[in-house]
Amino acid sequence: MIPRVSVIIPLKEITRYLLEALPYHEVLDGGPYEILVLPDHEASGDIRGVRLIATGPVGPAEKRDVGAKQAGGGILAFIDDDAYPRADWLTNGLRHFDDPRVAAVGGPAVTPATDSLLQRASGAVYTSRLGGGPYAYRYLPIGPVREIDDFPTVNLIVRKVAFEEVGGFDTHFWPGEDTKFCLDLVRKGWKIIYDPDVMVWHHRRASLIGHVKQIWRYAVHRGHFARRFPETSRRISYALPSLLVAFLVAGGFLVDGPLHDLYALGVTAYGGALFLSGAHEGIRHRDVGLGLLVVPGIFLTHVVYGLGFAAGLLKPELRR
């Protein structure tokens, strides 16, 4: 059987999440397809229906490039090992490739309802208007089908010809290799489509430290990219958390006067927005505890992202 699609899953080692996800891959619509799993080292025993390709201890970008070279399909479906697809994932994504100008299709990575409270709170930070902002559509199946210019590889289906034309992923970057890859596609005149029905579920970080580390990495890469690749990264939405941090720090030096009053008003408005966001997420998820966690979660996310973006903006180079 010649595969139409090659599903590519990079990871360090075979994980519980991957083994739980494989049954969802086995019942995908839109075949024929193959599944390529790329751990660092040879795994003991075979995993049914999967091609295991040991890559050595390299980064996710290198693994995806290796998977693309080994792939037999004309479409490359990238997904993370801690994510799993809805049965119609490929069917809904492949329909867009009828347009020969489409290079890639992305869709939301939704937090599973079975995740722990902390994981679901982390996901709710991303989906909230105050936390995720204009990028909440990456974590919720919302909005219309539309053209975009940047999307993460947790859920990205790519035409192999387009992938090869831009030379695959820039392995110098992680995270950020997906941002650079999408930018390379757009520069070549290809289209990237967002479709809310091209959906996968994605487990969030299981601890506060894990969430913070992830936010920091995202922010540093975006700040660095804002300087080096301004076409898709020099946007006010990415810089807003840094401006918030600067506002909060500067306000601490205001003792009294009209500027202090203005600062107090701004802090009060921001605090109110935090609590409204937490209440909204708590109501949406029907979970008071989740709503309470979202309030400090959004604040911490803003502060860490703001500091990380500024740090990335000043970095001459990014090191993995």
Secondary structure, 3 states (H helix, E strand, C coil): CCCCEEEEEECCCCCHHHHHHHHHHHCCCCCCEEEEEECCCCCCCCCCCCEECCCCCCCHHHHHHHHHHHCCCCEEEEECCCEEECCCHHHHHHHHHHCCCEEEEECCEECCCCCCHHHHHHHHHHHCCCCCHHHHHHCCCCCCCEEECCCCCCEEEEEHHHHHHCCCCCCCCCCCHHHHHHHHHHHCCCEEEECCCCCEEECCCCCHHHHHHHHHHHHHHHHHHHHHCHHHHCCHHHHHHHHHHHHHHHHCCCCCCHHHHHHHHHHHHHHHHHHHHHHHHHHHHCCHHHHHHHHHHHHHHHHHHHHHHHHHHHCCCCCC
